[in-house]
Amino acid sequence: MAFNVTDIIQSVNTHGVLKPSKFEVIISGNDTLTVRCIAAQIPGLTINTTDFKLYGGMPVLKVPTSKTYTDLRLTFLARSDSKDRYFFENWFNLISNFSSNTVAYYDDVDVARDITINVYDEETIHIPSITIGTTRTTPARGAAPVSSSTSNIAYSVKVLNAIPISLDEVDISWAETDRLIEFTVTFSYEQLQLTTNEIMI
């Protein structure tokens, strides 16, 4: 099919777009971290395969064997009292005790937590100009202005029984007087719980 700008315009007007900045992350058992999470990654999926050769000159067939989830990385804006970083350090201590060097299990209390990532849409009434977020083209002569409605969850995924496996170091320096401190936590987890939209595009 040939490239058609009109089709792209119609698709944007009909189905809208998603912005990476309209999201929230919810860690079970700690609501205060939601507003401090400034960056996240929607986890990826990989189907692991093994090569299977049928016979003769037939091509090698890749047979699915299992699936792999990518680690989840979340970045937080540090609080002035550092309680958010202490929260994760204490979580690490529950998993592998700093003093006794004992290791906990997934089913131990407060070791594993569920993490939900919600991405929001930006529903907009299109009359009749193109609207992407809050930016629009000049409307046709006599057209009514564009107005926006409330946001809804467009995509949601939950990682089950997540545990932190890495707490990144934080650089500090006398020379950086205007930079805000951020830190990133990497999580492993048992399973993804997907919210599937069954409507075909």
Secondary structure, 3 states (H helix, E strand, C coil): CCCCHHHHHHHHHHHCCCCCCCEEEEECCEHHHHHHEEEECCCCEEEEEEEEECCCCCCEEEEEEEEEECCEEEEEECCCCCHHHHHHHHHHHHHECCCCCCECCCCCCCCCEEEEEEEECCCEECCCCCEECCEECCCCCCCCCCEECCCCEEEEEEEEEEEEEEECCCCCCCCCCCCCCEEEEEEECCEEEECCCCCCC
